[in-house]
Amino acid sequence: MVFLSIEDDTKDLYLFINSPGGWVIPGLGIYDTMQFVQPDVQTICMGLAASMGSFILVGGEITKRLAFPHAWRQ
């Protein structure tokens, strides 16, 4: 994300999520990076966003969070 934001900070970044969750510390690192970079990060839930995956999903720009029709968020 940092590399892409340095390359062009005018284009939104897209983060596609399909995750059963994971460890807290690495997840917070991803979340903090999403908040740090200049362009907006759009988050899209493609399948499952559970546990830390759901935390990362809601870390996207507030008006740019999406989920596919049959996606699960727990």
mmCIF file of the C-alpha atoms, coordinates in Angstrom:
data_MODEL
# 
_entry.id   MODEL 
# 
loop_
_atom_site.group_PDB 
_atom_site.id 
_atom_site.type_symbol 
_atom_site.label_atom_id 
_atom_site.label_alt_id 
_atom_site.label_comp_id 
_atom_site.label_asym_id 
_atom_site.label_entity_id 
_atom_site.label_seq_id 
_atom_site.pdbx_PDB_ins_code 
_atom_site.Cartn_x 
_atom_site.Cartn_y 
_atom_site.Cartn_z 
_atom_site.occupancy 
_atom_site.B_iso_or_equiv 
_atom_site.pdbx_formal_charge 
_atom_site.auth_seq_id 
_atom_site.auth_comp_id 
_atom_site.auth_asym_id 
_atom_site.auth_atom_id 
_atom_site.pdbx_PDB_model_num 
ATOM 1  C CA . MET A 1 1  ? 0.000   0.000   0.000  1.00 0.00 ? 1  MET A CA 1 
ATOM 2  C CA . VAL A 1 2  ? 2.788   2.398   0.838  1.00 0.00 ? 2  VAL A CA 1 
ATOM 3  C CA . PHE A 1 3  ? 4.542   1.706   -2.480 1.00 0.00 ? 3  PHE A CA 1 
ATOM 4  C CA . LEU A 1 4  ? 1.324   2.219   -4.458 1.00 0.00 ? 4  LEU A CA 1 
ATOM 5  C CA . SER A 1 5  ? 0.529   5.451   -2.613 1.00 0.00 ? 5  SER A CA 1 
ATOM 6  C CA . ILE A 1 6  ? 4.026   6.795   -3.345 1.00 0.00 ? 6  ILE A CA 1 
ATOM 7  C CA . GLU A 1 7  ? 3.712   5.828   -7.004 1.00 0.00 ? 7  GLU A CA 1 
ATOM 8  C CA . ASP A 1 8  ? 0.406   7.713   -7.477 1.00 0.00 ? 8  ASP A CA 1 
ATOM 9  C CA . ASP A 1 9  ? -1.393  9.272   -4.516 1.00 0.00 ? 9  ASP A CA 1 
ATOM 10 C CA . THR A 1 10 ? -4.400  10.380  -6.566 1.00 0.00 ? 10 THR A CA 1 
ATOM 11 C CA . LYS A 1 11 ? -5.748  6.885   -7.334 1.00 0.00 ? 11 LYS A CA 1 
ATOM 12 C CA . ASP A 1 12 ? -7.782  4.981   -4.764 1.00 0.00 ? 12 ASP A CA 1 
ATOM 13 C CA . LEU A 1 13 ? -6.382  1.681   -3.535 1.00 0.00 ? 13 LEU A CA 1 
ATOM 14 C CA . TYR A 1 14 ? -8.573  -1.440  -3.587 1.00 0.00 ? 14 TYR A CA 1 
ATOM 15 C CA . LEU A 1 15 ? -8.327  -4.152  -0.936 1.00 0.00 ? 15 LEU A CA 1 
ATOM 16 C CA . PHE A 1 16 ? -10.302 -7.318  -1.691 1.00 0.00 ? 16 PHE A CA 1 
ATOM 17 C CA . ILE A 1 17 ? -10.994 -9.329  1.459  1.00 0.00 ? 17 ILE A CA 1 
ATOM 18 C CA . ASN A 1 18 ? -11.783 -13.031 1.820  1.00 0.00 ? 18 ASN A CA 1 
ATOM 19 C CA . SER A 1 19 ? -10.449 -13.931 5.251  1.00 0.00 ? 19 SER A CA 1 
ATOM 20 C CA . PRO A 1 20 ? -11.434 -16.163 8.180  1.00 0.00 ? 20 PRO A CA 1 
ATOM 21 C CA . GLY A 1 21 ? -9.522  -13.765 10.407 1.00 0.00 ? 21 GLY A CA 1 
ATOM 22 C CA . GLY A 1 22 ? -6.062  -13.873 11.852 1.00 0.00 ? 22 GLY A CA 1 
ATOM 23 C CA . TRP A 1 23 ? -3.679  -12.532 14.433 1.00 0.00 ? 23 TRP A CA 1 
ATOM 24 C CA . VAL A 1 24 ? -4.318  -9.146  15.988 1.00 0.00 ? 24 VAL A CA 1 
ATOM 25 C CA . ILE A 1 25 ? -0.865  -7.532  15.693 1.00 0.00 ? 25 ILE A CA 1 
ATOM 26 C CA . PRO A 1 26 ? -0.400  -8.101  11.918 1.00 0.00 ? 26 PRO A CA 1 
ATOM 27 C CA . GLY A 1 27 ? -4.033  -7.075  11.364 1.00 0.00 ? 27 GLY A CA 1 
ATOM 28 C CA . LEU A 1 28 ? -3.484  -3.819  13.229 1.00 0.00 ? 28 LEU A CA 1 
ATOM 29 C CA . GLY A 1 29 ? -0.426  -3.219  11.066 1.00 0.00 ? 29 GLY A CA 1 
ATOM 30 C CA . ILE A 1 30 ? -2.582  -3.497  7.945  1.00 0.00 ? 30 ILE A CA 1 
ATOM 31 C CA . TYR A 1 31 ? -5.250  -1.254  9.491  1.00 0.00 ? 31 TYR A CA 1 
ATOM 32 C CA . ASP A 1 32 ? -2.698  1.388   10.515 1.00 0.00 ? 32 ASP A CA 1 
ATOM 33 C CA . THR A 1 33 ? -1.166  1.355   7.030  1.00 0.00 ? 33 THR A CA 1 
ATOM 34 C CA . MET A 1 34 ? -4.622  1.883   5.508  1.00 0.00 ? 34 MET A CA 1 
ATOM 35 C CA . GLN A 1 35 ? -5.092  4.946   7.717  1.00 0.00 ? 35 GLN A CA 1 
ATOM 36 C CA . PHE A 1 36 ? -1.573  6.245   6.991  1.00 0.00 ? 36 PHE A CA 1 
ATOM 37 C CA . VAL A 1 37 ? -1.526  6.250   3.178  1.00 0.00 ? 37 VAL A CA 1 
ATOM 38 C CA . GLN A 1 38 ? -2.750  9.343   1.335  1.00 0.00 ? 38 GLN A CA 1 
ATOM 39 C CA . PRO A 1 39 ? -5.198  7.828   -1.200 1.00 0.00 ? 39 PRO A CA 1 
ATOM 40 C CA . ASP A 1 40 ? -8.491  6.370   -0.014 1.00 0.00 ? 40 ASP A CA 1 
ATOM 41 C CA . VAL A 1 41 ? -8.521  2.614   0.528  1.00 0.00 ? 41 VAL A CA 1 
ATOM 42 C CA . GLN A 1 42 ? -11.662 0.952   -0.805 1.00 0.00 ? 42 GLN A CA 1 
ATOM 43 C CA . THR A 1 43 ? -12.432 -2.362  0.889  1.00 0.00 ? 43 THR A CA 1 
ATOM 44 C CA . ILE A 1 44 ? -14.479 -5.056  -0.835 1.00 0.00 ? 44 ILE A CA 1 
ATOM 45 C CA . CYS A 1 45 ? -15.621 -8.229  0.936  1.00 0.00 ? 45 CYS A CA 1 
ATOM 46 C CA . MET A 1 46 ? -15.682 -11.041 -1.620 1.00 0.00 ? 46 MET A CA 1 
ATOM 47 C CA . GLY A 1 47 ? -16.531 -14.041 0.535  1.00 0.00 ? 47 GLY A CA 1 
ATOM 48 C CA . LEU A 1 48 ? -15.856 -14.074 4.252  1.00 0.00 ? 48 LEU A CA 1 
ATOM 49 C CA . ALA A 1 49 ? -14.620 -11.296 6.515  1.00 0.00 ? 49 ALA A CA 1 
ATOM 50 C CA . ALA A 1 50 ? -14.474 -12.730 10.016 1.00 0.00 ? 50 ALA A CA 1 
ATOM 51 C CA . SER A 1 51 ? -12.589 -11.635 13.111 1.00 0.00 ? 51 SER A CA 1 
ATOM 52 C CA . MET A 1 52 ? -9.633  -9.431  12.090 1.00 0.00 ? 52 MET A CA 1 
ATOM 53 C CA . GLY A 1 53 ? -10.860 -9.573  8.482  1.00 0.00 ? 53 GLY A CA 1 
ATOM 54 C CA . SER A 1 54 ? -14.008 -7.666  9.464  1.00 0.00 ? 54 SER A CA 1 
ATOM 55 C CA . PHE A 1 55 ? -11.914 -5.104  11.372 1.00 0.00 ? 55 PHE A CA 1 
ATOM 56 C CA . ILE A 1 56 ? -9.828  -4.495  8.249  1.00 0.00 ? 56 ILE A CA 1 
ATOM 57 C CA . LEU A 1 57 ? -13.024 -4.292  6.159  1.00 0.00 ? 57 LEU A CA 1 
ATOM 58 C CA . VAL A 1 58 ? -14.415 -1.434  8.254  1.00 0.00 ? 58 VAL A CA 1 
ATOM 59 C CA . GLY A 1 59 ? -11.020 0.276   8.135  1.00 0.00 ? 59 GLY A CA 1 
ATOM 60 C CA . GLY A 1 60 ? -11.679 1.298   4.543  1.00 0.00 ? 60 GLY A CA 1 
ATOM 61 C CA . GLU A 1 61 ? -12.831 4.786   3.636  1.00 0.00 ? 61 GLU A CA 1 
ATOM 62 C CA . ILE A 1 62 ? -16.276 5.254   5.194  1.00 0.00 ? 62 ILE A CA 1 
ATOM 63 C CA . THR A 1 63 ? -18.125 5.806   1.904  1.00 0.00 ? 63 THR A CA 1 
ATOM 64 C CA . LYS A 1 64 ? -16.135 3.171   0.005  1.00 0.00 ? 64 LYS A CA 1 
ATOM 65 C CA . ARG A 1 65 ? -16.827 -0.120  1.796  1.00 0.00 ? 65 ARG A CA 1 
ATOM 66 C CA . LEU A 1 66 ? -18.526 -2.785  -0.271 1.00 0.00 ? 66 LEU A CA 1 
ATOM 67 C CA . ALA A 1 67 ? -19.594 -6.412  0.037  1.00 0.00 ? 67 ALA A CA 1 
ATOM 68 C CA . PHE A 1 68 ? -20.682 -8.843  -2.637 1.00 0.00 ? 68 PHE A CA 1 
ATOM 69 C CA . PRO A 1 69 ? -24.326 -9.967  -2.280 1.00 0.00 ? 69 PRO A CA 1 
ATOM 70 C CA . HIS A 1 70 ? -23.497 -13.364 -0.768 1.00 0.00 ? 70 HIS A CA 1 
ATOM 71 C CA . ALA A 1 71 ? -20.513 -12.277 1.322  1.00 0.00 ? 71 ALA A CA 1 
ATOM 72 C CA . TRP A 1 72 ? -20.342 -13.142 5.013  1.00 0.00 ? 72 TRP A CA 1 
ATOM 73 C CA . ARG A 1 73 ? -19.195 -10.765 7.721  1.00 0.00 ? 73 ARG A CA 1 
ATOM 74 C CA . GLN A 1 74 ? -18.881 -12.137 11.247 1.00 0.00 ? 74 GLN A CA 1 
# 
